[in-house]
Amino acid sequence: MVVVEDAPPVRATPPAPARRVRATVGEAAPIIALIGAFLVVNDIRSWLTAQYWGDEAWVALSVRFPLADLPVTTSSSPIGWSFLLRLVPDIDHLRVVPLGFQLLTVVAAYLLGRSLASERARGILVGVVAGLTVLLLPVQQTRHDLKQYTADAAVAVCLLALATWTERSWSRRRLAVMVAAVGLGMLLSHTTAIVAVCVLGGLLLSVAVRREWARTVEATVAGLVAGALVAAVYFGVSARGNNDAMRDYWDTFLPSVSELPAHLVRQIKALSPMLGAPVPILAVLLVLGVVTLFRRGHAAPAIAVLLLPVAAIGLGVAGIYPLLDPRTSHFLIVVAGLVVGIGIVGLADLTVVLVRRGLPRTPQGMVAAVTCAVLLASFAAVNHRWYRLDGDEPGVWRAHQAITDIGSSTRYVAAHKGPHDLVVVSGPAWFGFTLYSDQDPLTLVAPVTGTVGWTVTMPTRADVILPKAADAPSIKDALDEILARAAKQPPGTRVWLVRAYTHPSEPVWQAALADYRVQRVTSGPEPVVVISKR
């Protein structure tokens, strides 16, 4: 008998350097292409250079105060968001932060889609379609403001991508990365608390249904640790922005159970122009997207996507979080867009099945790619007016920052006012005026009643007056007193008025000013005026 020794195991030959380079380039090229598309679709110059309107101005103004004041000045913004703004050297370019988060959303959508298929070409197709769908959503063009809503969307998509990554190759290390991402996300986005519950709940349910008990325990522990992080950040920092004024402000978007059906219909109708396609078509693609996630073995993100609207509706009815406001629900809309993109791939899969019946030799990859390209090109063509939007496109969208010039007004008054002139600033224009009065020292005042929770004074500017005015009679009383004060000054003393024309209080100001001589001294959407007695 001849004894044959076992042959040594065959070791895989590592890829040659050139092959590794090609693989790296192949993986990086789609991301680079998506970044290029992002720069083409968005009007970056307008995004970065537009002046800050009222609800942005206080956010920008917060960076002028010491870091120790951050817990106070962050107010309703996440503290991490406010901290990131301080890293931008030029206060006029703070919108680079929301720009970065919107770009991160597109890249994260690509990475999520890429992970849905092990075969490279197929995975890249899914990733590119998911990334482009998120990029081309018209609603993305409405979120160029200096608020945390792009971070909400970015964190939501990143957590879904991490859930897909964790489910694909389960490990405690990946769970730890997810938990860390939740903690970091809470510092950047309040809605992390909502998304984290749904995403970790999706992971837990996906392994529990498969009776993978060891993983179920690990997912439970991860969820408890993440929950502790969420609670620590919320009660330690975020809760101070939850005040009565804020709740009153969002009351319209907090329906009761009986009001819920009408609220959903009304808000979906209001949001439909920003969605880019008829709601029934999007609904079909959403269903296809969820089915595709399940079919590809990624139950965790699919369950998370199903839990998100349930959580949002529950929190809205409970009076905790606004339901389907375009800003606060931006993350929901973007996640829906992501799932629609996956649904487009699912539709392409169905197309491949149909084509194979009649033309069995047709390359499947080509059919899928062409189907996705036709659908995305059609979507982009229908919504072409939304792209490279500067914020002021008649019949499409008018953003506050595109039709405000509080910065120009403030600087004009500073350059042209006389030594004895008085400057009246309306309440809605106050944060913008103080922001752009960048040579004047400011004093932080907190707490104060209102949604922001703090304000500022100008201790060296006795000439600047912020009247306490709530209606036309009180405005007239304040102006009469100011004009009487000006009359006691040397001849030629003028009274300047700087106000925010886009605020709901503008009709009240116009009614009050009807009894005065009003002279425009600047052009633009929010002209400065000089007022005097008739």
Secondary structure, 3 states (H helix, E strand, C coil): CCCCCCCCCCCCCCCCHHHHHHHHHHHHHHHHHHHHHHHHHCCHHHHHHCCCCHHHHHHHHHHHCCHHHHHHHCCCCCHHHHHHHCCCCCHHHCCHHHHHHHHHHHHHHHHHHHCCCCCHHHHHHHHHHHHHHHHHCHHHHHCCCCCCHHHHHHHHHHHHHHHHHHHHCCCHHHHHHHHHHHHHHHHHCCCHHHHHHHHHHHHHHHHHHCCCHHHHHHHHHHHHHHHHHHHHHHHHCHHHHCCHHHHHHCHHHCCCCCCHHHHHHHHHHHHHHHHCCCHHHHHHHHHHHHHHHHHCCCHHHHHHHHHHHHHHHHHHHCCCCCCCCCCCCHHHHHHHHHHHHHHHHHHHHHHHHHHHHHCCCCCHHHHHHHHHHHHHHHHHHHCHHHCCCCCEECCCEECHHHCCCHHHHHHHHHHHCCCCCEEEECHHHHHHHHHHCCCCCCEEECCCCCCCCCEEECCCCCCEECCCCCCHHHHHHHHHHHHHHHHCCCCCCCEEEECCCCCCCHHHHHHHHCCEEEEECCCCCCCCEEEEEC
